[in-house]
Amino acid sequence: MNTMDELMIHTIQDLYSAEQQALEAMPQLAQRVQNDQLREAFQRHQRETEDQVSRLEQIAQQLGIDPEGETCMAMQGLIEEAQDLLGQLDDGPVADAAIIGAAQKMEHYEIASYGTARTLAAQAGQTQIADLLQTTLQEEKATDEKLTTIATQSVNQQAAQE
């Protein structure tokens, strides 16, 4: 990798892998959720993630690349960490709080990666691609904010009472 364009392509492919892994992990995490509001947030974000994967496929097509060129080791590690933590917890408010924390770690990785990809695309003059990445970045930030609200207004209070 020697050029900014190659770095942008690497970042897009890494994001595609991250989103595919997240899509696979979300149902497993959601299955453990006890809080209805949190379960609904997971279901809504799963649908958004499917749209985000479609956007990444559209971007890859515009760039003439295969979106499957990388494996996102960071997302793989975050998912393994979440699964390990949940293996130590019984279902209930504390597990819900742990799921929110794990999901937010994943969101924060995606926020950083989409911000980087968007900036690289904008600097390369790829304004349409930058706009698509910005749309997803806004969705990821909104999901993170929603998870914070659920945690602070409901789940963490319930978990503290356990």
C-alpha positions, -999 to +999 in steps of 0.1 A: +000+000+000+018+031-013-009+057-021-038+074-004-062+058-029-049+023-018-054+034+018-089+044+010-096+011-007-081-008+023-103+012+047-135+005+026-127-032+025-120-032+063-153-015+069-171-040+047-156-069+067-165-051+100-201-046+090-204-082+078-190-094+111-213-071+131-243-084+111-234-119+121-229-110+158-259-088+163-286-115+165-264-134+190-262-103+212-298-093+208-309-128+218-294-122+253-311-088+257-338-085+283-347-048+280-374-043+253-361-008+243-326-022+238-339-052+218-357-028+195-326-006+191-306-037+181-333-048+156-334-013+141-296-011+139-294-045+122-317-031+094-295+000+092-264-022+090-278-041+061-283-007+043-247+002+053-234-030+037-253-021+005-237+014+005-203-001+009-210-025-020-222+005-041-189+023-032-168-007-041-186-009-074-179+028-081-142+022-073-141-010-093-129-031-064-140-062-045-154-052-012-142-084+004-105-077+001-098-074+039-106-090+072-113-065+100-092-079+129-105-051+152-141-060+149-133-097+152-115-089+185-144-067+198-169-094+190-148-121+207-144-098+238-182-093+239-189-130+237-163-138+264-178-112+287-214-124+281-202-159+288-195-148+323-229-132+329-264-144+335-292-128+315-306-097+331-299-060+336-262-064+342-258-084+310-278-057+292-254-031+305-225-052+293-241-056+258-246-019+255-209-014+264-198-040+239-221-025+212-207+010+218-171-003+215-181-016+181-199+016+172-169+037+182-146+016+160-170+021+131-173+059+138-136+063+136-133+041+105-161+058+086-147+092+095-113+082+081-128+067+050-150+098+044-120+121+047-099+100+024-127+099-002-132+137+001-095+144-003-094+121-034-122+142-049-147+113-046-176+135-033-204+110-040-185+083-021-177+108+007-214+116+009-224+079+012-198+074+039-210+105+057-246+091+057-234+060+074-212+079+098-243+099+110-262+067+115-234+052+135-233+083+157-270+082+162-269+046+172-242+053+198-263+082+212-294+060+214-274+033+232-262+059+257-297+071+263-310+036+269-281+029+293-284+061+313-322+063+314-330+026+320-306-003+318-278+010+341-303+020+368-318-015+367-284-031+368-273-010+398-303-023+417-293-060+411 
